[in-house]
Amino acid sequence: MNEYTPLVVTGRSTPWHIWVVGLIGVLWNGFGATDFLMTNLNRDMWFEMMGVTADQAAMMDAMPAWMHGAWFAGTWGAFLGAVAILFRSRWAVYLFWVSIIGFLISLVHSYILTDTGASMGQQGYIMNGVIFLGAVFFLWYSITMARRGVLR
């Protein structure tokens, strides 16, 4: 061993963007998880605070149980996927897949099986588009980091 040989051999260092993407993901997807929790635990206060109309609340009440499952998968899959990125876990890839599948099922319910999506108007289309782009980005990022060996 010479003076230039490191005493401790470390693995691949964590790229700085893991922390940025992971934290943004936790914050972004944390809102969806919070919305799910608050809607199911303290609905009236949450709906009042969020400005949910009586018609929108009635549509939420009419959602079938399987739709709540898809909503849960979409929101919590994304939130836990972002947490998994921070822990450099390959589970992020699977969790983001679960999230996208849950989101797509909710879109089928909202725009094909019922007219709840159309009742949200232009704002609903835009928001769903933004959510979808975010979900695709996080999935792409987690797949890329897993392939590079950053996620283990």
N, C-alpha and C positions, 0 to 999 in steps of 0.2 A: 504494500500500500504506500503510495507516495502522497505528497502534500496536496495534490489536486484531486485525489480520489474522495468522493463524498462519503461521509460516515454512514449516512442513511440513504438508501436508494428508495426513492418515492415513485409511485405510479404516475400516470398521466395527470397533469394538473387540471383543475377544473377551469374551463374557459369562463371569462367574465360574463359572457352573454347568458350563461346558464342562470346566473343569479337575476339578471335583468328580466329575462323571459319568464322565469319561474315566479318572481315577485309580481310582475304584471299579470301573469296568469292567475295567481292567487287572488289578487285584487279584483280583476275582471270577472272571473268565475265565482268568486266569493259573493258577488252581488246576486247571482243566480241561485246559489245555495241558500243565501239569506232570504231571498224572495220565497223559495220553496218552504223553508222552515216557518217563516212568519205567516205565510198564507195558511199553513196547516196548524199553527199553534196559537196565533193571535190575529186571526183574519180581519176582524172588524177594525181594529186600530191600524193595522198595516194597510188595508185598503183605503181607509180615510187618509192616511199619511201619503199614500202613493197616488191619490186622486182617481181611484178606480170607480167607475160609474156603476149604478145599480144594474144596468144591462150587462156590463162586463162581469160583475159579481155573479149574476144569474147564470151566465155562460160557464163560469168556473164551477158553480154548483152542479151544473148538468154534465160535467166531464165524467166519463166512465172510469172505473177503478184502474183499468189497464192504462189509461192515459196518464193517471198519476204516477204509475210505474215508469212510463216512458219519460215523463217530466223529471222524476227522481234520477233516472239513469243519465239523462242529458245534463242536468245541473251538477249532480254530485260526482259523476264520472269526470267532468271537466275540472271541477275544483280539486278532486283527489289526484287527477293527472298532473295538475300544476304543482301540487305538493310533491308528487313523485319526481318531477323534474328537479326540484330543490334538493331532494335526497339522492339524485342521480340514479334513479331506479328505472329499469326497463319497463316496469309496470305502467309507466306513463303512456306508452304506446297503446297498450290494451285499454287503459282507462279512457283515453281520448277516442278510441274506436267505439267504446260503449256510449260515450257522450254523443258522438255523431249519429249513431244508430237511434238513440233515444230522441234526439232532436228531429231526425227525419221522420220517425214514427209520429211525433207530435205535429209535424207539418202535414202529413197525410191526414191526420184527424182534423186539423184546423182548416185545410183548404180543399180536401177531397171528400171526406166523409161528412163534414158539417160546413157551415158557412161562418164559423167563429173567426177565422182568419180574415175574411173579407170585411167583417164588421169592425175590425181594427183600423181599416182604411189604409191610406198611403203610409202612415207612420208604422203600422204593423209590418208591411212589406219591407220597408227600409230596415227596421230593427231586426227582422228575421234574416235579411241579407247580411247585415253586419255580424250577427251572431254566427251565421254559417261560415263567413269568411274567417272569423276568429277561430272557430272550431277546426277548420281546415288548416289554418296556420299552425295551431298548436299540435295537431296530429303530424303534419309535415316536419315540424321542428323536432318532435320527439323521435320520429322515425330516423331522421338525419343524425341526431345525436346518438341514438342506439347503434346505428351502422358505423359511426366513427369510434365507438367504444367508450363514449363519454357516459352513457347510461349503462349501468351494469345489471 
